[in-house]
Amino acid sequence: MTATVHGAPSVSGRPATGRAAKARPFYLEEEHAHAEGSSTYLGFWIYLMSDCLIFAALFAVYAVLGGNYAAGPAPRDLFDLELVALNTTMLLLSSITYGFAMISMEKRKVAETQMWLGITGLFGLAFLSIELYEFAHLIHIGATPQRSAFLSAFFTLVGTHGLHVTFGTIWLVTLMVQVSKRGLVPANRRRLMCLSMFWHFLDVVWIGVFTFVYLMGMLR
């Protein structure tokens, strides 16, 4: 026994009417929206896994080349742990403020969400500014990527992470503009959730960089 739905074609191809038309299943449109959101999240998780492979390869390269100084400066001669700790704090705080933005989004508070996203963007810019200062200082004293295999691996790993933070900041600003125009519609909420995963992923990667590159480098 089959039920016809309201607005759906009957066996003859004409829309059903009357009592049978009231049997429309409520889940049709919701199921379609759910499937679309699920595919978006699945696709983004696949992207994050590919990014994991990229950073895993860069960490492996640094592990092999990180001790080749070519009679040049070593990590102890170059790294300023206080500056790196400040930079790490900026990124950790940006992850926390993005979490507050997600809480505000769930409460449908557009202005509050925008405020926390803006603060997150400022922390992201502070992180990038400190990293650019560090790179400029290293280049100024002659510690360029061409100086040794250690410096080539260092600039590649840390620079790749910095590029990801740059793209994430641009994405964040773009979403802030979209939210200001359209509000917290389902599409914007989905995009904010994807950016949240990306931002926290970068936070986790940086903890690995801070530990493996900077802290362990100072112990060599």
BAFI-3210 file (N, C-alpha, C; in Angstrom, 3 decimals, decimal comma, padded with zeros to 6 digits):
// residues 220
n [1|2|3|4|5|6|7|8|9|10|11|12|13|14|15|16|17|18|19|20|21|22|23|24|25|26|27|28|29|30|31|32|33|34|35|36|37|38|39|40|41|42|43|44|45|46|47|48|49|50|51|52|53|54|55|56|57|58|59|60|61|62|63|64|65|66|67|68|69|70|71|72|73|74|75|76|77|78|79|80|81|82|83|84|85|86|87|88|89|90|91|92|93|94|95|96|97|98|99|100|101|102|103|104|105|106|107|108|109|110|111|112|113|114|115|116|117|118|119|120|121|122|123|124|125|126|127|128|129|130|131|132|133|134|135|136|137|138|139|140|141|142|143|144|145|146|147|148|149|150|151|152|153|154|155|156|157|158|159|160|161|162|163|164|165|166|167|168|169|170|171|172|173|174|175|176|177|178|179|180|181|182|183|184|185|186|187|188|189|190|191|192|193|194|195|196|197|198|199|200|201|202|203|204|205|206|207|208|209|210|211|212|213|214|215|216|217|218|219|220]
n.u [000,851|000,661|001,197|000,009|001,400|001,032|000,941|002,597|003,040|000,435|-000,286|-001,190|000,201|-000,757|-001,044|-001,779|-004,840|-007,186|-008,084|-005,987|-003,918|-003,138|-001,358|001,269|004,684|006,609|009,328|010,676|011,846|013,487|015,168|016,593|018,009|019,526|021,123|022,623|024,108|025,558|027,147|028,726|030,204|031,511|033,076|034,727|036,084|037,567|039,246|040,673|042,026|043,734|045,299|046,485|048,184|049,954|051,211|052,267|054,188|055,888|056,747|058,151|060,206|061,499|062,359|064,325|066,129|066,555|068,806|070,949|073,131|075,108|077,516|076,462|074,212|072,535|069,403|069,466|070,913|069,241|066,463|063,947|062,502|060,684|059,390|058,258|056,591|054,781|053,627|052,441|050,536|048,826|047,637|046,388|044,563|042,977|041,710|040,114|038,416|037,109|035,637|033,834|032,467|031,115|029,390|027,780|026,684|025,054|023,116|021,858|022,694|023,556|025,113|026,792|028,122|029,520|031,186|032,913|034,062|035,446|037,323|038,724|039,863|041,607|043,433|044,478|045,737|047,652|049,219|050,257|051,697|053,736|055,046|055,937|057,683|059,597|060,593|061,623|063,630|065,355|066,171|067,451|069,746|071,108|070,266|068,972|066,737|068,461|070,769|071,196|070,235|068,647|067,507|066,106|064,167|062,914|061,828|060,074|058,224|057,175|056,442|054,501|052,468|051,924|050,899|048,512|047,179|046,919|045,188|043,008|042,324|041,548|039,339|037,755|037,166|035,702|033,447|032,405|031,482|029,492|027,753|026,937|025,393|023,465|022,824|022,577|021,991|021,253|023,264|025,412|025,920|026,809|029,157|030,618|031,007|032,663|034,929|035,564|036,468|038,730|040,260|040,774|042,188|044,549|045,514|046,162|048,172|050,084|050,807|052,227|054,334|055,486|056,362|057,953|059,704|060,603|060,882|062,163|064,239|065,734|066,822|068,720]
n.v [-001,197|002,136|005,633|008,682|011,940|015,389|017,624|015,977|013,964|011,812|008,379|008,666|010,857|013,364|015,992|014,995|015,337|016,403|014,227|012,413|014,050|015,261|013,661|014,247|013,627|014,993|015,073|015,407|017,836|018,591|016,416|016,627|019,041|018,263|016,271|017,781|019,461|017,490|016,394|018,595|018,912|016,449|016,619|018,722|017,631|015,718|017,412|018,558|016,282|015,860|018,134|017,483|015,446|016,933|018,608|016,609|015,526|017,761|018,030|015,637|016,080|018,182|016,837|015,215|017,017|018,987|019,049|019,733|022,089|023,214|024,428|026,778|029,047|027,680|026,486|027,499|029,798|031,441|031,455|033,150|032,475|033,767|035,568|033,757|032,367|034,388|034,703|032,211|032,379|034,322|032,895|030,786|032,215|033,247|030,962|030,392|032,652|032,275|030,056|031,238|032,773|030,785|029,868|032,131|032,182|029,905|030,833|032,596|035,263|037,828|040,258|039,813|037,524|038,549|040,324|038,615|037,210|039,291|039,907|037,522|037,654|039,822|038,753|036,790|038,384|039,599|037,383|036,753|039,097|039,046|036,731|037,470|039,491|037,958|036,387|038,438|039,427|037,203|036,939|039,382|039,090|037,300|034,657|033,017|031,042|029,776|029,381|027,032|023,523|023,126|025,709|025,993|023,953|024,899|027,472|026,609|024,892|026,497|028,750|027,690|027,066|029,679|030,757|029,340|030,397|032,995|032,685|031,677|033,911|035,728|034,330|034,423|037,193|037,463|035,886|037,372|039,597|038,378|037,477|039,919|040,840|038,852|037,630|035,043|032,733|029,311|028,513|030,277|029,607|027,010|027,467|028,936|026,959|025,202|026,831|027,059|024,458|024,429|026,532|025,667|023,409|024,524|025,612|023,318|022,254|024,298|024,037|021,665|022,602|024,544|022,924|020,869|022,196|024,672|024,361|021,804|022,349|024,224|022,616|021,104]
n.w [000,000|-000,927|-000,268|-001,500|-002,055|-001,156|-003,798|-005,207|-008,139|-009,237|-010,062|-012,619|-013,414|-012,842|-010,361|-007,008|-005,210|-002,608|000,135|000,065|-000,590|001,738|002,942|002,763|003,183|005,819|005,736|003,348|002,154|004,274|004,489|002,122|002,519|004,697|003,574|001,781|003,509|004,899|002,872|002,309|004,711|004,747|002,414|003,204|005,371|004,027|002,594|004,779|005,663|003,516|003,794|006,205|005,367|003,799|005,734|007,340|005,638|005,423|008,072|008,266|006,412|007,698|009,973|008,918|007,703|009,576|011,211|009,701|009,434|007,893|008,710|009,552|011,332|014,208|015,683|018,366|018,046|016,657|017,318|019,155|021,943|023,627|021,942|020,144|021,885|022,513|020,004|019,722|021,743|020,663|018,546|019,914|021,489|019,456|018,594|020,795|020,850|018,440|019,099|020,904|019,044|017,640|019,609|019,946|017,409|017,444|019,149|017,559|017,482|015,742|015,788|017,999|017,166|014,958|016,316|017,816|015,711|014,473|016,490|016,497|013,941|014,328|016,176|014,522|012,576|014,221|014,859|012,298|011,799|013,740|012,934|010,370|011,119|012,453|010,315|008,671|010,327|010,512|007,841|007,572|009,145|007,692|007,748|005,625|003,504|001,679|003,056|004,578|004,824|007,030|007,472|005,073|005,319|007,613|006,893|004,903|006,224|008,404|006,942|005,192|006,985|007,839|005,452|005,296|007,526|006,617|004,371|005,793|007,336|005,351|004,381|006,680|006,881|004,520|005,129|007,235|005,857|004,303|006,310|007,366|005,282|004,702|007,061|009,619|007,947|006,931|005,034|005,550|008,196|007,890|006,442|008,325|010,230|008,831|008,486|011,147|011,795|010,153|011,242|013,887|013,255|012,179|014,508|016,005|014,357|014,623|017,301|017,123|015,496|017,190|019,306|018,082|016,303|017,492|020,432|020,699|018,989|020,399|022,306|021,091]
ca.u [000,000|001,469|000,470|000,368|001,773|000,492|001,766|003,365|002,228|-000,195|000,092|-001,525|001,082|-001,343|-000,877|-002,832|-005,644|-008,126|-007,602|-004,682|-002,894|-002,700|-000,414|002,620|005,704|007,226|010,780|011,292|012,731|014,486|016,154|017,442|018,914|020,457|022,080|023,521|025,036|026,430|028,145|029,665|031,115|032,335|034,079|035,701|036,930|038,526|040,253|041,531|042,903|044,793|046,192|047,258|049,259|050,945|052,003|053,032|055,364|056,791|057,364|059,117|061,360|062,233|063,013|065,521|067,068|066,638|070,102|071,993|073,332|076,114|078,411|075,749|073,559|071,634|068,206|069,804|071,448|068,262|065,094|063,604|061,363|059,677|058,601|057,476|055,533|053,774|052,929|051,591|049,417|047,901|046,857|045,530|043,458|042,082|040,899|039,114|037,408|036,271|034,669|032,782|031,669|030,226|028,334|026,867|025,968|024,003|022,065|021,329|023,046|024,398|026,089|027,779|028,938|030,424|032,192|033,911|034,801|036,377|038,426|039,512|040,657|042,686|044,457|045,134|046,649|048,775|050,072|050,967|052,643|054,899|055,763|056,638|058,813|060,628|061,204|062,418|064,827|066,260|066,754|068,328|071,031|071,719|069,730|068,000|066,510|069,579|071,953|071,387|069,045|067,818|066,732|065,163|063,049|062,222|061,024|059,007|057,205|056,531|055,821|053,274|051,445|051,558|050,020|047,190|046,543|046,554|043,975|041,927|041,917|040,788|038,057|036,985|036,647|034,661|032,239|031,834|030,722|028,292|026,835|026,358|024,418|022,403|022,538|022,999|021,214|021,911|024,491|026,482|026,241|027,607|030,494|031,305|031,422|033,817|036,068|035,917|037,302|039,997|041,011|041,260|043,206|045,779|045,969|046,799|049,426|051,068|051,324|053,271|055,483|056,102|057,047|058,938|060,691|061,203|061,318|063,170|065,399|066,540|067,463|069,766]
ca.v [000,000|003,352|006,884|009,793|013,126|016,650|018,264|014,996|013,400|010,528|007,363|009,174|011,975|014,624|016,196|014,423|016,316|015,838|013,652|011,782|015,081|015,663|012,678|014,643|013,405|016,253|014,977|015,456|018,977|018,584|015,393|017,167|020,014|017,524|015,595|018,784|019,844|016,362|016,286|019,703|018,597|015,316|017,133|019,552|016,728|015,134|018,454|018,656|015,121|016,105|019,104|016,732|014,759|017,949|018,997|015,440|015,451|018,853|017,673|014,576|016,719|018,928|015,870|014,717|018,093|019,997|019,077|020,069|023,526|023,633|025,345|028,031|029,195|026,636|027,067|028,280|031,090|032,202|031,520|033,924|031,730|034,678|036,063|032,627|032,101|035,430|034,369|031,055|032,882|034,995|031,902|030,072|033,103|033,340|029,751|030,541|033,640|031,671|029,224|032,130|033,147|029,665|029,864|033,220|031,780|028,977|031,627|033,477|036,645|038,226|041,274|039,197|036,649|039,400|040,874|037,595|036,939|040,395|039,729|036,399|038,164|040,663|037,851|036,176|039,374|039,750|036,207|036,911|040,212|038,575|035,764|038,224|040,155|036,933|036,065|039,587|039,491|036,122|037,289|040,538|038,650|036,352|033,304|032,854|029,625|029,237|029,249|025,639|022,675|023,408|026,924|025,730|023,190|025,759|028,460|025,929|024,417|027,612|029,598|027,042|027,296|031,092|030,953|028,827|031,383|034,132|032,320|031,576|035,267|036,262|033,615|034,948|038,516|037,238|035,406|038,484|040,398|037,631|037,484|041,266|041,037|037,845|037,119|033,681|031,759|027,988|028,439|030,963|028,819|025,878|027,977|029,275|025,710|024,700|027,672|026,720|023,263|024,811|027,377|024,836|022,541|025,298|025,744|022,053|022,169|025,217|023,445|020,757|023,409|025,159|021,889|020,116|023,068|025,668|023,851|020,760|022,963|024,879|021,574|020,411]
ca.w [000,000|-001,036|-000,014|-002,378|-001,296|-001,652|-004,802|-005,942|-009,204|-009,000|-011,046|-013,952|-013,743|-012,387|-008,913|-006,179|-004,492|-001,656|001,383|-000,146|-000,709|003,067|003,456|002,348|004,216|006,217|005,770|002,029|001,993|005,329|004,178|001,059|003,124|005,546|002,713|001,232|004,558|005,193|001,807|002,483|005,809|004,329|001,493|003,914|006,149|003,081|002,362|005,951|005,685|002,531|004,420|007,197|004,647|003,410|006,898|007,777|004,769|005,777|009,347|007,993|005,776|008,735|010,855|008,240|007,367|010,627|011,875|008,728|009,550|006,911|009,424|009,749|012,641|014,699|016,319|019,567|017,629|015,873|017,822|020,344|022,480|024,176|020,811|019,619|022,863|022,305|018,765|020,015|022,533|019,749|017,800|020,864|021,846|018,300|018,587|021,854|020,443|017,399|019,813|021,379|017,873|017,332|020,630|019,594|016,200|017,838|019,791|016,507|017,785|014,619|016,189|018,885|016,326|014,193|017,223|018,108|014,475|014,298|017,438|015,981|012,830|014,859|016,718|013,372|012,000|015,153|014,652|011,029|011,917|014,496|012,095|009,326|011,783|012,686|009,030|008,227|011,174|010,116|006,545|007,774|009,709|006,764|007,903|004,546|003,160|000,921|003,921|004,986|004,682|008,206|007,246|003,983|005,880|008,580|006,188|004,165|007,163|009,105|005,932|004,710|008,015|007,774|004,295|005,662|008,408|005,764|003,640|006,764|007,706|004,215|004,403|007,810|006,505|003,515|005,810|007,989|004,899|003,941|007,458|007,480|004,213|004,679|008,387|009,932|007,190|007,007|004,228|006,276|009,386|007,431|006,095|009,568|010,858|008,080|008,847|012,527|011,732|009,541|012,164|014,987|012,667|012,128|015,894|016,368|013,605|015,189|018,541|016,674|015,052|018,370|020,083|017,306|015,663|018,373|021,724|020,511|018,348|021,423|023,123|020,317]
c.u [000,880|000,591|000,941|000,608|001,195|001,452|002,580|002,486|001,647|000,271|-000,147|-000,653|000,529|-001,164|-002,057|-003,554|-006,484|-007,440|-006,218|-003,567|-002,361|-001,645|001,019|003,624|006,434|008,737|011,441|012,288|013,827|015,569|017,107|018,456|019,963|021,525|023,088|024,552|026,024|027,512|029,175|030,676|032,040|033,447|035,143|036,606|037,971|039,634|041,207|042,490|044,038|045,796|047,053|048,438|050,359|051,834|052,807|054,302|056,372|057,478|058,428|060,385|062,181|062,965|064,304|066,569|067,320|067,965|071,253|072,178|074,337|077,050|077,783|075,092|072,602|070,414|068,509|070,305|070,386|066,946|064,998|062,331|060,287|058,783|057,712|056,339|054,417|052,956|051,975|050,360|048,375|047,014|045,924|044,329|042,471|041,186|039,790|038,016|036,535|035,242|033,526|031,874|030,688|029,085|027,305|026,064|024,813|022,835|021,420|021,588|024,051|025,485|027,181|028,693|029,958|031,533|033,295|034,705|035,827|037,582|039,332|040,417|041,822|043,805|045,210|046,123|047,859|049,753|050,900|052,011|053,909|055,721|056,537|057,836|059,952|061,342|062,112|063,716|065,831|066,942|067,750|069,701|071,691|071,241|068,600|067,778|067,666|070,799|072,234|070,104|068,090|066,930|065,746|063,932|062,235|061,305|059,861|057,877|056,443|055,831|054,538|052,143|050,982|050,656|048,613|046,459|046,109|045,265|042,774|041,419|041,108|039,402|037,169|036,372|035,529|033,355|031,600|031,008|029,425|027,275|026,182|025,281|023,218|022,047|023,026|022,073|021,946|023,209|025,663|026,883|027,130|029,037|031,288|031,783|032,639|035,062|036,515|036,821|038,686|040,866|041,582|042,330|044,555|046,368|046,722|048,143|050,485|051,625|052,429|054,516|056,224|056,914|058,222|060,052|061,395|061,735|062,405|064,426|066,314|067,285|068,580|071,155]
c.v [001,238|004,560|007,928|011,020|014,344|017,287|017,284|014,388|012,067|009,554|007,873|010,349|013,304|014,752|015,600|015,525|015,599|015,264|013,029|012,806|015,499|014,726|013,003|014,391|014,705|016,245|015,229|016,600|018,982|017,554|015,890|018,157|019,315|016,845|016,577|019,208|018,736|016,215|017,408|019,392|017,445|015,784|017,950|018,703|016,064|016,141|018,563|017,477|015,275|017,129|018,437|016,024|015,742|018,315|017,816|015,295|016,545|018,599|016,597|015,146|017,478|017,972|015,348|015,807|019,077|020,078|019,433|021,584|024,090|024,690|026,725|028,083|028,045|027,290|027,907|029,681|032,011|032,444|032,358|033,307|032,643|035,224|034,966|032,283|033,130|035,135|033,198|031,474|033,556|033,985|031,116|030,928|033,241|032,111|029,822|031,516|033,110|030,731|030,051|032,571|032,038|029,565|030,951|032,882|030,837|029,705|032,627|034,961|037,126|039,200|040,675|038,254|037,449|039,975|039,862|037,205|038,040|040,279|038,583|036,849|039,026|039,817|037,161|037,120|039,609|038,587|036,357|038,023|039,782|037,602|036,464|038,967|039,168|036,589|037,202|039,695|038,417|036,441|038,433|040,118|037,575|034,927|033,080|031,369|028,989|028,938|027,809|024,857|022,882|024,629|026,754|024,989|024,045|026,744|027,798|025,509|025,573|028,537|029,014|027,214|028,755|031,407|030,456|029,811|032,610|033,851|032,214|032,938|035,924|035,626|034,168|036,311|038,378|036,784|036,505|039,381|039,691|037,618|038,854|041,504|040,097|037,287|035,695|032,667|030,425|027,894|029,109|030,212|027,631|026,323|028,348|028,029|025,120|025,510|027,383|025,487|023,595|025,589|026,568|023,850|023,257|025,493|024,489|021,906|023,077|024,706|022,440|021,493|023,979|024,132|021,290|021,005|023,955|025,061|022,788|021,310|023,619|023,864|020,858|020,953]
c.w [000,000|-000,818|-000,992|-001,538|-001,966|-002,638|-005,608|-007,013|-008,795|-010,057|-012,444|-014,353|-013,317|-010,874|-008,154|-005,432|-003,450|-000,441|001,229|-000,198|000,654|003,645|003,087|003,467|004,526|006,021|004,433|001,890|003,044|005,043|003,099|001,631|003,975|004,697|002,140|002,274|004,879|004,141|001,898|003,570|005,440|003,394|002,195|004,784|005,244|002,775|003,546|006,047|004,678|003,068|005,489|006,536|004,239|004,595|007,442|006,947|005,126|007,120|009,143|007,350|006,812|009,670|010,237|008,070|008,503|011,334|010,957|008,675|008,550|007,493|009,622|011,111|012,940|015,341|017,550|019,220|017,029|016,583|019,097|020,927|023,060|023,060|020,246|020,574|022,746|021,056|018,972|020,811|021,654|019,025|018,718|021,261|020,689|018,202|019,636|021,422|019,300|018,024|020,373|020,221|017,516|018,355|020,325|018,347|016,537|018,511|018,836|016,806|016,748|015,058|017,071|018,118|015,538|015,082|017,494|016,869|014,219|015,222|016,992|014,836|013,295|015,454|015,581|012,712|012,900|014,998|013,388|011,106|012,650|013,668|010,981|009,906|012,020|011,384|008,551|009,030|010,764|008,793|006,690|008,298|008,850|006,875|006,898|004,249|002,402|001,798|004,302|004,760|005,851|007,968|006,090|004,501|006,842|007,867|005,443|005,093|007,808|008,108|005,376|005,713|007,993|006,596|004,588|006,572|007,598|005,000|004,578|007,195|006,595|004,158|005,512|007,472|005,478|004,154|006,646|007,071|004,524|005,072|007,609|006,428|004,337|006,044|008,560|009,268|007,229|006,215|004,952|007,539|009,017|007,093|007,338|010,294|010,155|008,417|010,278|012,558|011,192|010,528|013,319|014,497|012,603|013,522|016,320|015,650|014,213|016,511|018,209|016,221|016,249|019,156|019,320|016,753|016,690|019,678|021,568|019,844|019,364|022,288|022,382|020,664]
res [m|t|a|t|v|h|g|a|p|s|v|s|g|r|p|a|t|g|r|a|a|k|a|r|p|f|y|l|e|e|e|h|a|h|a|e|g|s|s|t|y|l|g|f|w|i|y|l|m|s|d|c|l|i|f|a|a|l|f|a|v|y|a|v|l|g|g|n|y|a|a|g|p|a|p|r|d|l|f|d|l|e|l|v|a|l|n|t|t|m|l|l|l|s|s|i|t|y|g|f|a|m|i|s|m|e|k|r|k|v|a|e|t|q|m|w|l|g|i|t|g|l|f|g|l|a|f|l|s|i|e|l|y|e|f|a|h|l|i|h|i|g|a|t|p|q|r|s|a|f|l|s|a|f|f|t|l|v|g|t|h|g|l|h|v|t|f|g|t|i|w|l|v|t|l|m|v|q|v|s|k|r|g|l|v|p|a|n|r|r|r|l|m|c|l|s|m|f|w|h|f|l|d|v|v|w|i|g|v|f|t|f|v|y|l|m|g|m|l|r]
***
